[in-house]
Each structure stands twice: as structure tokens, then as C-alpha cells.
Amino acid sequence: MAADGWMEAAVRVAGDSGVQIDRRRLRPGVNCYAVRSADGDALQFCFPLHLPFPLPEDIDPRGADGAAWAVIEAVKRAAPGDPRLRPLGGLDTLHPGRYGAGIEPVTVMHLRSAAGADLWKADTDNYIGTDGLHCTVRGAVPWPGTPDNAAIRRLAEQVTDIAGGIADAGFRVPERRLRSAVTHLLDQTMLRERLHKLGLVAFIGDGTRPARAYTRFRQHSRIAGPKDGVHIPFTCPDALNPICLELPASGRMVSGLSIRRGEALAVAGSNAAGKTTLLQAILAGEDDHAPGDGRELLVTVPGARTAEAGGQHLHGADVSMFFSSLPPGMTGTPTSAFGQGSGSMTMAMQVGRAVREEAPLLLIDEDRAAANLLVHSTLQEEDVTPLSEILSGQRHILGNTTLVLAASSLDPLIAQSDRILVLRGHRADAISPALFRGMYRDHLNRCLRLIGDV
């Protein structure tokens, strides 16, 4: 049998009665395979397993992803010291760094985005049901050579050993840790479900630590872990009227900032004050986070959108919320535009679509936005109505969609917000819109005096 016969060999391994394969989920070539690595030094594999690890009877099954997270993370921690589990991280291959995603820590118990697809985490392929633990394991072992009977038998033994190591590590997880993970997940899930009845789209609990630490395998904010070292927790300023909510599963009372349905909330501050980080955390509030992640007290309703500048070819896009006519080079009408859209055109399409589809929350970050779509400038043509003017005189257009705006230099937009959260050195403060508008007028007068002195 040739080297490329390892794919067929993987199916033979899956059919071995001694291997605990999840036969109902088995998909040869998708979650059941064995292939030689690109450098030729390792055999990469993937198998779906089914292990007898049911939840304790009195644990709410709606929190099962929390228990699955606790088990998977325990297996990862055990892998370096357990010879049976080392293949999960390719630790015995010549280049183990290439397979580290298999044992990379994850602090998200349930992720509602496609981020971190290569990480081992609780998801539709890794869960605990009434019949036990279902998990899809990936890893690598040193290249065993031609897939003869002996080599295939050895791979089957290694997969069996992995199953045994996972089961042993899982059963060593203290029950209190399982219960804590389940409770944390249920608190977030159930509170998120209650937000609509409370007239909210998000809640940021006091003590939330939004800053992230990125690794080679966790480059996206949704999946990144908590920042190391100094990490300033969020505390809702009294001026923003913090509310107190009961966490549904644990019964704990938590105070924090409520983000209301239909409001415009500005997150203002100077450069590197934490504005973007907070917006990313609000978006990640759709996920359920593990104890210690830092975002487990922040929940956001599903369906939040973002809008940002970026050239895109438009096919019948509706940009009429902002544009009363189209620029040269585009065809159609503002309600059905065709052609290569500029950054502002693309962003206008995104905002308009979010509002028309009644998205509960729209996040806009000045750093990634088209400024001419947000505020008016001296040279800007009158066929563009920026968001600041929409907030001022045409607020009804936005319906019940909540806007959260991160801004530093867009004073006309900040001035039209209902509430203003100010970040100073990552610490939360607030300023009333009325006071800000007065400060803005003083700033404009200073600018006029400076112009007069030229």
C-alpha cells in the first residue's frame, strides 16, 4: 500500500472494534482521515470519538457546553505529561509548533462566530450529550512509513490510547469545576435571553476585563484570552445610571452598564484609551465565556452588526440613507447602486442594510469608518447626509437599532449621542451630552480665533 493509502487506512482504523469511534458522526475524508504532513515528517490524523462521560443527572443540560469546555481544557493541560495525549499537540513530531492548535487554551465555552475554527473547543463536533462525550480529535504523530498492517494497527492503538487519556482526564475534573462552568454558561445564556424584555441590547457588568491577549492560534478578539499583567476592570460611572441585575442561574446580583434599545451611545476618548477594545468586547458578548476570561459578565443580544469602510463592488445596493445621488463611475440610483463602491459607499450599504433588517445593535468604530459618512466637512458635497445629521434631525430613520459609536475626533457625532461614555486610560468615566456640547462650542470658538489670527 502506497504512502497516500493512509486515507484508506484511516477508515480501517475507524472500523476497528477496539477504537471508540463515534460512528453516527463518521464522515470519511472530513472528520476521519490520516494524511502525511507537507514536510513529510509526520502523519496528521482526525477521528470522531464517543466516550462514556455523561453529565451528572442534576446538571441542567442547557449548560452542557460549559461541562464540555471544562473537560476539553483539562485534557489539554494533561497532554504534555500524558504519553497517550501527546499526539493531540503533535508533541513528539519534529515540528510540534505546527500542531499546537490542538492543545491551545480556549476561554470561550460557546462561540457564535466562525473565529478559531482550527481550535479544539466546545461546538457542534465537541459536546456532552445524554449518552456521553462526543469529540473530534486532531493531532499528529511521527511519520510511521508505509501504511502496512503493523503501522495501521499502531495508529489504531494510538487513537485508543487518546480516547483512554481523554476519559481519564475528564473523570479527574472536580465536579465543582464542572458545575461552576455550567452555571457560568447558564448565567450568560439566560441573561442574554432576558435582555429584550428589559429593553436592552447589551449589559456590561462591573468587573468586566475586556482587553485581550493574542497568540499565534488566537488572533481574533472573539477567541483571544484575557490580557496578562495590568488589566483595568470596567466599572459603570454613576452618571450613566448603572443598573443591578440578578444572574439567573447563580442568583448573584451584578451591577453594570445597560445599553438600551434604540439609543445612540458614544464611547469617546483619546488614542489607545480602550475604545476599540470595548466595542470588540460588546460584539463578543454574543458568546459564552469561561470563568476567568474577563468577559463573562458582558452579554449582548444575537444579531449585532458592524459597519466599516472598505471598497466593494456593489450590485443593487441601497445607499439612499446617506446619498441623494451617485458619484461618477457608478450606475443606477441611490436605492439600487451598481459599480465599484468607495469606502463610504460600502459603509453606507452596511448601515442601511442593518437598519432595514432591524438589527438590534450596530457598532461603528471611527478607526475603521469613512469619516465623511459620519460628520460633515467644509468641502463635502451636499448630496451626502452624514450620520451626525441623521441623529440630529432624522432619528426616526434608524428605527429601534441601537448605535454604539467609538470616536475620538468626531465631535459633531459625539454631540448628537444620547449618552457619552468616556475612557481615560482604559478607565470608564462619563460626560453629559449638554456639557459636551458646551465644551464643543468653546472649542469651535477657539478654532475660529486661531483662524482669525492667521
VEXDREN-2710 file (C-alpha; in Angstrom, 1 decimal):
% VEXDREN-2710
k/r/px/py/pz
1/MET/0.0/0.0/0.0
2/ALA/1.5/3.4/-1.0
3/ALA/2.0/6.3/1.3
4/ASP/-1.1/8.0/0.1
5/GLY/-3.0/4.9/1.2
6/TRP/-3.3/6.4/4.7
7/MET/-6.7/7.8/3.9
8/GLU/-8.0/4.3/3.3
9/ALA/-6.1/3.2/6.4
10/ALA/-7.9/5.8/8.5
11/VAL/-11.2/4.2/7.5
12/ARG/-9.8/0.8/8.6
13/VAL/-8.8/2.3/11.9
14/ALA/-12.3/3.7/12.3
15/GLY/-13.8/0.3/11.7
16/ASP/-11.6/-1.4/14.3
17/SER/-13.9/-2.6/17.1
18/GLY/-11.4/-1.7/19.7
19/VAL/-11.5/2.0/18.8
20/GLN/-14.2/4.2/20.4
21/ILE/-15.3/5.9/17.1
22/ASP/-18.5/8.0/17.0
23/ARG/-19.9/6.0/14.1
24/ARG/-23.1/8.1/13.8
25/ARG/-20.9/11.2/13.1
26/LEU/-18.3/9.5/11.0
27/ARG/-17.6/11.2/7.7
28/PRO/-14.6/9.7/5.9
29/GLY/-12.3/12.4/4.5
30/VAL/-14.0/15.1/6.6
31/ASN/-13.6/14.1/10.2
32/CYS/-11.9/10.8/9.6
33/TYR/-8.6/10.9/7.8
34/ALA/-4.9/10.4/8.1
35/VAL/-2.5/12.3/5.7
36/ARG/1.2/12.9/5.5
37/SER/2.3/16.4/6.6
38/ALA/3.6/18.8/3.9
39/ASP/7.1/18.4/5.3
40/GLY/6.8/14.6/5.2
41/ASP/7.9/14.2/8.8
42/ALA/4.5/13.5/10.4
43/LEU/1.2/11.8/10.0
44/GLN/-1.7/14.1/10.7
45/PHE/-5.0/12.5/11.7
46/CYS/-8.6/13.2/12.7
47/PHE/-11.2/10.9/14.2
48/PRO/-14.6/11.4/15.9
49/LEU/-14.8/9.7/19.2
50/HIS/-17.6/8.8/21.5
51/LEU/-16.7/8.3/25.2
52/PRO/-18.9/7.3/28.2
53/PHE/-18.9/10.6/30.1
54/PRO/-22.5/11.7/30.8
55/LEU/-23.4/14.8/32.8
56/PRO/-24.4/14.3/36.4
57/GLU/-28.1/13.9/36.5
58/ASP/-28.9/17.1/38.3
59/ILE/-26.9/19.4/36.0
60/ASP/-29.0/21.5/33.6
61/PRO/-28.3/20.1/30.1
62/ARG/-28.6/23.6/28.6
63/GLY/-25.2/24.3/30.2
64/ALA/-23.6/21.1/28.7
65/ASP/-21.2/23.2/26.7
66/GLY/-19.7/24.5/29.9
67/ALA/-19.0/21.0/31.0
68/ALA/-17.6/20.1/27.6
69/TRP/-15.3/23.1/27.9
70/ALA/-14.1/22.0/31.3
71/VAL/-13.3/18.5/30.1
72/ILE/-11.5/19.6/26.9
73/GLU/-9.4/22.1/28.8
74/ALA/-8.4/19.5/31.4
75/VAL/-7.3/17.2/28.6
76/LYS/-5.2/20.0/27.1
77/ARG/-3.5/20.6/30.4
78/ALA/-2.8/16.9/30.8
79/ALA/-1.4/16.4/27.3
80/PRO/2.3/17.3/27.8
81/GLY/2.6/14.9/30.8
82/ASP/0.5/12.0/29.5
83/PRO/2.1/10.0/26.7
84/ARG/-1.3/8.9/25.5
85/LEU/-2.4/12.5/24.9
86/ARG/0.8/14.0/23.4
87/PRO/-0.3/13.3/19.8
88/LEU/-3.1/15.9/20.3
89/GLY/-0.4/18.6/20.1
90/GLY/2.0/16.7/17.9
91/LEU/4.4/16.9/20.7
92/ASP/6.5/14.0/19.6
93/THR/6.9/15.2/16.0
94/LEU/9.9/17.2/14.7
95/HIS/7.9/20.4/14.5
96/PRO/5.3/20.4/17.3
97/GLY/4.6/24.1/16.9
98/ARG/2.7/23.3/13.8
99/TYR/0.1/21.3/15.7
100/GLY/-0.2/23.5/18.8
101/ALA/-3.8/24.5/18.0
102/GLY/-4.9/21.1/19.3
103/ILE/-3.8/22.0/22.9
104/GLU/-4.1/25.8/22.7
105/PRO/-6.1/27.0/25.7
106/VAL/-9.6/28.4/25.0
107/THR/-11.6/30.6/27.4
108/VAL/-14.8/30.6/25.4
109/MET/-17.4/28.0/26.2
110/HIS/-19.8/28.6/23.4
111/LEU/-18.7/30.7/20.3
112/ARG/-21.3/32.1/17.9
113/SER/-18.9/33.0/15.2
114/ALA/-16.5/31.2/12.8
115/ALA/-13.4/32.5/14.6
116/GLY/-11.0/29.9/15.9
117/ALA/-12.2/27.1/13.6
118/ASP/-8.9/25.3/14.0
119/LEU/-9.0/25.2/17.8
120/TRP/-10.3/22.4/19.9
121/LYS/-13.3/23.7/21.8
122/ALA/-16.9/23.0/22.7
123/ASP/-19.0/23.2/19.5
124/THR/-21.2/21.0/17.3
125/ASP/-18.4/18.5/16.9
126/ASN/-17.4/18.5/20.6
127/TYR/-20.2/18.2/23.1
128/ILE/-21.6/16.2/26.0
129/GLY/-25.0/14.6/25.5
130/THR/-27.1/12.2/27.5
131/ASP/-25.1/9.4/26.0
132/GLY/-21.6/10.8/26.8
133/LEU/-18.9/12.9/25.4
134/HIS/-18.7/13.3/21.6
135/CYS/-15.4/14.9/20.4
136/THR/-13.4/15.2/17.2
137/VAL/-9.7/14.8/17.9
138/ARG/-6.9/16.0/15.7
139/GLY/-3.2/15.7/16.0
140/ALA/0.0/14.3/14.6
141/VAL/2.5/11.5/15.2
142/PRO/6.0/10.9/13.8
143/TRP/5.8/9.6/10.2
144/PRO/5.3/5.8/10.5
145/GLY/6.1/5.0/7.0
146/THR/4.1/2.9/4.6
147/PRO/0.6/2.0/5.9
148/ASP/1.2/-1.7/6.2
149/ASN/-0.8/-3.8/8.7
150/ALA/1.6/-3.1/11.6
151/ALA/1.5/0.6/11.0
152/ILE/-2.2/0.7/10.8
153/ARG/-2.5/-1.4/13.9
154/ARG/-0.2/1.1/15.7
155/LEU/-2.3/4.1/14.7
156/ALA/-5.4/2.3/16.0
157/GLU/-3.7/1.7/19.3
158/GLN/-2.7/5.4/19.5
159/VAL/-6.3/6.5/18.8
160/THR/-7.5/4.1/21.5
161/ASP/-4.9/5.5/23.9
162/ILE/-6.0/9.0/23.2
163/ALA/-9.6/8.0/24.0
164/GLY/-8.5/6.5/27.2
165/GLY/-6.4/9.6/28.1
166/ILE/-9.4/11.9/27.4
167/ALA/-11.7/9.7/29.5
168/ASP/-9.2/9.6/32.4
169/ALA/-8.6/13.4/32.3
170/GLY/-12.3/14.0/32.1
171/PHE/-13.2/11.9/35.1
172/ARG/-10.5/13.7/37.1
173/VAL/-12.2/17.1/36.6
174/PRO/-13.6/18.0/40.0
175/GLU/-17.4/18.1/40.0
176/ARG/-17.4/21.6/41.4
177/ARG/-15.4/22.8/38.4
178/LEU/-18.0/21.2/36.1
179/ARG/-20.8/22.8/38.0
180/SER/-19.1/26.2/38.0
181/ALA/-18.6/26.1/34.2
182/VAL/-22.2/25.1/33.7
183/THR/-23.5/27.8/36.0
184/HIS/-21.4/30.5/34.3
185/LEU/-22.7/29.5/30.9
186/LEU/-26.3/29.4/32.1
187/ASP/-26.0/32.8/33.7
188/GLN/-24.9/34.3/30.4
189/THR/-27.3/32.4/28.2
190/MET/-30.3/33.1/30.3
191/LEU/-29.5/36.7/31.0
192/ARG/-29.0/37.3/27.2
193/GLU/-32.5/35.9/26.6
194/ARG/-33.9/38.4/29.1
195/LEU/-32.3/41.5/27.7
196/HIS/-35.1/42.1/25.1
197/LYS/-37.8/42.1/27.9
198/LEU/-35.7/44.6/29.8
199/GLY/-35.5/46.9/26.7
200/LEU/-31.7/46.3/26.4
201/VAL/-29.4/45.1/23.7
202/ALA/-26.3/44.6/26.0
203/PHE/-25.2/44.6/29.6
204/ILE/-21.6/45.3/30.7
205/GLY/-21.2/44.0/34.2
206/ASP/-18.8/45.8/36.6
207/GLY/-15.6/43.9/36.8
208/THR/-15.5/43.1/33.1
209/ARG/-12.0/43.0/31.8
210/PRO/-12.3/43.5/28.0
211/ALA/-8.6/43.7/27.0
212/ARG/-7.3/40.6/25.1
213/ALA/-4.0/38.8/24.7
214/TYR/-3.4/37.4/21.2
215/THR/-1.4/34.3/20.4
216/ARG/-0.4/32.5/17.2
217/PHE/-3.6/30.5/17.3
218/ARG/-5.9/33.1/18.7
219/GLN/-5.6/36.1/16.5
220/HIS/-9.3/37.1/16.6
221/SER/-10.7/39.1/19.5
222/ARG/-13.7/36.8/19.9
223/ILE/-11.5/33.8/20.7
224/ALA/-8.5/35.6/22.3
225/GLY/-7.8/35.1/26.1
226/PRO/-7.5/37.7/28.8
227/LYS/-4.7/40.2/28.8
228/ASP/-1.7/39.4/31.0
229/GLY/-0.4/41.9/33.5
230/VAL/-2.2/45.2/34.2
231/HIS/-5.8/44.8/33.1
232/ILE/-8.2/47.5/34.3
233/PRO/-11.7/46.3/35.0
234/PHE/-14.8/48.1/33.8
235/THR/-16.9/50.0/36.3
236/CYS/-20.1/51.8/35.1
237/PRO/-19.9/55.5/36.0
238/ASP/-22.7/56.8/38.3
239/ALA/-23.5/59.4/35.7
240/LEU/-24.6/56.6/33.3
241/ASN/-27.1/55.3/35.8
242/PRO/-25.8/51.8/36.4
243/ILE/-28.4/49.1/36.9
244/CYS/-28.3/45.9/39.0
245/LEU/-29.4/42.6/37.6
246/GLU/-29.7/39.1/39.0
247/LEU/-27.8/36.4/37.2
248/PRO/-30.4/33.8/36.5
249/ALA/-28.5/30.6/37.3
250/SER/-26.3/31.6/40.2
251/GLY/-28.6/34.2/41.8
252/ARG/-25.8/36.6/42.1
253/MET/-26.5/40.4/41.8
254/VAL/-24.3/42.3/39.4
255/SER/-24.3/46.0/38.7
256/GLY/-23.2/47.5/35.4
257/LEU/-23.9/49.5/32.3
258/SER/-27.1/48.8/30.3
259/ILE/-27.1/49.6/26.6
260/ARG/-30.7/50.5/25.7
261/ARG/-32.7/49.5/22.7
262/GLY/-32.8/52.4/20.2
263/GLU/-30.2/54.7/21.9
264/ALA/-27.0/56.2/20.5
265/LEU/-24.2/55.6/22.9
266/ALA/-20.8/57.2/22.2
267/VAL/-17.7/55.6/23.5
268/ALA/-15.3/58.5/23.4
269/GLY/-11.7/59.1/24.4
270/SER/-8.2/59.8/23.1
271/ASN/-6.0/57.4/21.3
272/ALA/-5.3/54.0/22.9
273/ALA/-7.8/54.6/25.7
274/GLY/-9.6/51.3/25.1
275/LYS/-12.5/52.3/22.8
276/THR/-12.0/49.6/20.1
277/THR/-11.3/47.0/22.8
278/LEU/-14.7/47.8/24.4
279/LEU/-16.5/47.6/21.1
280/GLN/-14.9/44.2/20.4
281/ALA/-16.0/43.0/23.8
282/ILE/-19.6/44.1/23.2
283/LEU/-19.6/42.1/20.0
284/ALA/-18.1/39.1/21.8
285/GLY/-20.9/39.4/24.3
286/GLU/-22.9/37.1/22.0
287/ASP/-20.6/34.3/23.1
288/ASP/-20.5/32.5/26.5
289/HIS/-17.2/32.9/28.3
290/ALA/-15.4/30.7/30.8
291/PRO/-14.6/31.7/34.3
292/GLY/-11.5/33.9/34.2
293/ASP/-11.9/35.0/30.6
294/GLY/-12.9/38.5/31.8
295/ARG/-16.0/38.9/29.6
296/GLU/-18.3/36.5/31.5
297/LEU/-20.3/39.5/32.9
298/LEU/-20.9/41.0/29.5
299/VAL/-23.8/39.8/27.4
300/THR/-25.1/41.0/24.1
301/VAL/-28.2/40.0/22.1
302/PRO/-27.6/38.0/19.0
303/GLY/-27.5/39.8/15.6
304/ALA/-25.2/42.7/16.3
305/ARG/-23.7/44.2/13.2
306/THR/-20.6/46.3/12.4
307/ALA/-20.1/48.8/9.6
308/GLU/-16.8/50.0/8.3
309/ALA/-15.1/51.4/5.2
310/GLY/-13.8/49.1/2.5
311/GLY/-14.0/49.1/-1.2
312/GLN/-16.6/46.6/-2.6
313/HIS/-18.3/46.1/-5.9
314/LEU/-22.0/46.9/-5.3
315/HIS/-24.8/45.1/-7.0
316/GLY/-28.1/46.9/-6.5
317/ALA/-27.0/48.3/-3.1
318/ASP/-29.3/50.8/-1.3
319/VAL/-27.2/53.7/-0.1
320/SER/-30.1/56.2/0.0
321/MET/-29.9/56.8/3.7
322/PHE/-26.7/58.8/3.1
323/PHE/-26.5/59.6/-0.6
324/SER/-29.0/61.5/-2.6
325/SER/-27.1/61.0/-5.9
326/LEU/-24.3/58.7/-7.1
327/PRO/-20.7/59.7/-7.9
328/PRO/-19.3/59.4/-11.4
329/GLY/-18.4/55.9/-12.4
330/MET/-21.4/54.3/-10.7
331/THR/-24.8/53.5/-12.3
332/GLY/-28.3/53.0/-11.0
333/THR/-29.9/55.1/-8.3
334/PRO/-29.2/55.6/-4.6
335/THR/-31.7/52.9/-3.8
336/SER/-30.1/50.5/-6.3
337/ALA/-26.4/51.3/-6.9
338/PHE/-24.1/49.4/-9.2
339/GLY/-20.3/49.6/-9.6
340/GLN/-17.1/49.8/-7.5
341/GLY/-18.1/51.4/-4.3
342/SER/-15.8/53.6/-2.3
343/GLY/-15.2/53.1/1.4
344/SER/-18.1/55.4/2.3
345/MET/-20.4/53.7/-0.3
346/THR/-19.7/50.3/1.2
347/MET/-20.2/51.5/4.7
348/ALA/-23.5/53.3/3.7
349/MET/-24.7/49.9/2.3
350/GLN/-23.8/48.2/5.6
351/VAL/-25.5/50.7/7.8
352/GLY/-28.6/50.8/5.6
353/ARG/-28.9/47.1/5.5
354/ALA/-28.6/46.8/9.3
355/VAL/-31.4/49.3/9.8
356/ARG/-33.7/47.8/7.2
357/GLU/-33.2/44.4/8.6
358/GLU/-33.9/45.8/12.1
359/ALA/-30.5/44.7/13.6
360/PRO/-30.7/45.2/17.3
361/LEU/-27.2/46.7/17.6
362/LEU/-24.8/48.5/15.2
363/LEU/-21.2/49.1/16.2
364/ILE/-19.2/51.8/14.4
365/ASP/-15.5/52.4/15.1
366/GLU/-14.1/55.7/13.9
367/ASP/-10.7/54.0/13.3
368/ARG/-12.4/51.7/10.6
369/ALA/-15.0/54.1/9.3
370/ALA/-15.4/56.6/6.5
371/ALA/-15.3/59.9/8.2
372/ASN/-17.4/61.7/5.6
373/LEU/-20.2/59.4/6.3
374/LEU/-20.2/60.3/10.0
375/VAL/-19.7/64.1/10.1
376/HIS/-19.9/67.0/7.6
377/SER/-16.8/68.8/6.4
378/THR/-16.3/72.2/4.7
379/LEU/-15.7/70.7/1.3
380/GLN/-18.1/67.9/1.5
381/GLU/-20.8/67.9/-1.2
382/GLU/-24.4/68.4/-0.2
383/ASP/-25.5/65.1/-1.7
384/VAL/-24.2/63.3/1.4
385/THR/-26.1/63.4/4.7
386/PRO/-23.7/62.2/7.4
387/LEU/-24.8/60.2/10.4
388/SER/-24.4/63.1/12.8
389/GLU/-27.1/65.0/10.9
390/ILE/-29.3/61.9/10.7
391/LEU/-29.1/61.7/14.5
392/SER/-29.9/65.3/14.8
393/GLY/-32.9/65.7/12.5
394/GLN/-33.9/62.3/11.1
395/ARG/-33.6/60.0/14.0
396/HIS/-36.7/58.0/13.1
397/ILE/-34.8/56.6/10.1
398/LEU/-32.8/54.4/12.4
399/GLY/-35.8/52.7/14.0
400/ASN/-35.0/50.7/17.1
401/THR/-31.4/49.9/16.1
402/THR/-29.0/50.8/18.8
403/LEU/-25.8/52.6/17.8
404/VAL/-22.6/52.3/19.7
405/LEU/-20.0/54.7/18.3
406/ALA/-16.3/54.7/19.2
407/ALA/-15.0/58.2/18.4
408/SER/-12.1/60.4/19.3
409/SER/-12.1/63.3/16.9
410/LEU/-15.7/63.3/15.6
411/ASP/-17.1/65.9/18.0
412/PRO/-20.3/66.6/15.9
413/LEU/-21.2/62.9/16.1
414/ILE/-20.4/62.6/19.8
415/ALA/-22.5/65.7/20.4
416/GLN/-25.6/64.0/19.0
417/SER/-25.4/60.9/21.1
418/ASP/-27.9/60.2/23.9
419/ARG/-25.1/59.2/26.4
420/ILE/-21.4/59.6/26.3
421/LEU/-19.0/57.1/27.9
422/VAL/-15.5/58.5/28.2
423/LEU/-12.5/56.2/28.5
424/ARG/-9.4/57.7/30.1
425/GLY/-6.5/55.3/30.3
426/HIS/-9.0/52.4/30.0
427/ARG/-11.0/53.6/33.0
428/ALA/-14.6/54.4/32.4
429/ASP/-16.0/57.9/33.0
430/ALA/-18.9/59.9/31.6
431/ILE/-19.9/63.3/30.4
432/SER/-23.4/64.6/29.8
433/PRO/-24.3/65.5/26.2
434/ALA/-25.2/69.0/27.3
435/LEU/-21.8/69.6/29.0
436/PHE/-20.0/68.1/26.0
437/ARG/-21.9/70.4/23.6
438/GLY/-20.8/73.4/25.6
439/MET/-17.2/72.2/25.5
440/TYR/-17.6/71.7/21.8
441/ARG/-18.8/75.2/21.3
442/ASP/-15.9/76.6/23.3
443/HIS/-13.6/74.5/21.1
444/LEU/-15.1/75.8/17.9
445/ASN/-14.7/79.4/19.2
446/ARG/-11.0/78.8/19.9
447/CYS/-10.7/77.4/16.4
448/LEU/-12.3/80.5/14.9
449/ARG/-10.0/82.8/16.9
450/LEU/-7.0/80.8/15.6
451/ILE/-8.2/81.1/12.0
452/GLY/-8.6/84.9/12.6
453/ASP/-5.0/85.1/13.8
454/VAL/-3.6/83.6/10.5
END
